[in-house]
Amino acid sequence: MGAGPASTTAPPSAASPTPTPSPTRTYPLSTAPRTIPAVREHVPARGPGWRPGPGSAVVVAPGSDGLADEARLLARELGIPTRGEARPRAGDVELALAPGGSGAATPESYTMTVRDGRVRISGPDQAGVFYGTRTVKQAVRSGGAVPEGVVRDRPDRPQRGLMVDIARKHFTAAWLEARVREAADLKLNQLGLHFSDDQAFRIASDSHPEVVSPQHLTKAEVRRIVALAASLHVTVVPEIDSPGHLGAVLAAHPSLRLRDARGTVARGAIDIARPQSARIVDDLLREYAALFPGRYFHVGADEYRALMAQDPEASYPALAAEARRRYGAAGRVQDLATEWLNDRAAVVRAAGKQPKAWNDGIFRGGVVKADEDVEVEYWTGRELGARPPAEYLAEGRRVVNVNDRYLYYVLGQPNQFTYPTGREIYEKWTPLVLRGTQPVPERYSRQILGGRFAVWCDLANAQTQAQVAAGIRTPLRAVAQKVWDPRRPALPWQDFAALSRRL
């Protein structure tokens, strides 16, 4: 019999069974990684995600050699090797600088793609890629793997931080280094150090060693803290508060103490009418501007005793007379204080720093106006003459949120302060809530540069270093969430608190 048509199918036989398809595994759509702060956008996909395996490594994309430190850190944290600048293989995490790519307009942003058993993290700058590595680290810790899909993430505010009062309470360099690492993992980018106050001056000085307290950080320790912070994209912001809160400096220079009309010493206040007062403070500002290479310097300006009096001119007639001498009949003590602020801001500005000051040192009216470029750190509406935050914003000033209603952790809980748990921060606070519980109008949003959680050590022995670290753990994570993304969080508080404990 001749052969049949080519399209004819032969009948099945035992000798040549029809092959059956191999079963394929199907995956549900992925969910966003569980991280703090939560990622802003996750595009789900079907797939196994990524987890570190025997053949995994961290590699740097060709032309992105500036990410070598980030690659080594992530590799060490995940327990896998790094192959340096190389093409990625299956199982690898690739880090890439992509200044022209997605998110280029937003500093510190990143895109993370998990596909085909690989992870690629790209961003316009090193900080953004670093934050992508924090997402990988946390996702592996919280869920065992990085979910399949694409993450596009960016911070809502450029300044996100923690401040520690190391003047009233001595903290070791090791403790501060641990806080730097903690902050960096939470995508926070500032650590403020309030190191001079009435109680102590806590960093070694070459220009004025007589002001330094017995327990203090050496300059070598500070340099190590600063170097660690820089490697983790954290800027250390020093603060020398003046003309108030200078008790430790004035203990070595008692002739510069401010006295009222009765001759009573005003606690912690320096006499701003005396030229020698400015010389000493400026010596210190210049010295520490060189020690701290970051962009910012905080010059304080809050709670100057002369301006906390009901009638500053009557209580401090010598300052009032000097104000009239300098500014004419309309001159007041607040003008002297404002000139002091402007002069200290000029000193740090000349050293290449952006000056910052507390809100209650920037006054309404007066002959002398505070320099407009000084960043306002808004903490209180309770001080005598305190101005509502909208006044500063209406003047065009840039503001950082340090709202004492939510963001203060005050040792010993004096003056009706209570230790925050983080829940109110997580559920009620946003960067627009500068004073009390009410937000400022949305039109001012872009002038609000961010927020910072502040540890104040008013009753220094109320907690140990370890207790402070444990106490701020969850509220600091709540702050990190809301300065990264102020929208209502997807996780309810109980789930967020549980995630905080796990990470």
Secondary structure, 3 states (H helix, E strand, C coil): CCCCCCCCCCCCECCECCCCCCCCCCCCECCCCCCCCCCCEEEECECCCECCCCCCCEEECCCCHHHHHHHHHHHHHHCCCEEEECCCCCCCEEEEECCCCCCCCCCCCEEEEEECCEEEEEECCHHHHHHHHHHHHHHHHHHCCECCEEEEECCCCCEEEEEEECCCCCCCHHHHHHHHHHHHHCCCCEEEEEEECCCCECECCCCCHHHCCCCCECHHHHHHHHHHHHHCCCEEEEEEEECCCCHHHHHHCHHHEEECCCCCEEEEEECCCCHHHHHHHHHHHHHHHHHCCCCEEEEECCCCHHHHCCCHHHHCHHHHHHHHHHHCCCCCHHHHHHHHHHHHHHHHHHCCCEEEEEHHHCCCCCCCCCCCCCEEEECCCCCCCCCCHHHHHHCCCCEEECCCCCCEEECCCCCCCCCCCCHHHHHHCCCCCCECCECCCHHHHHHEEEEEEEEECCCHHHCCHHHHHHHHHHHHHHHHHHHHCCCCCCCCHHHHHHHHHHC
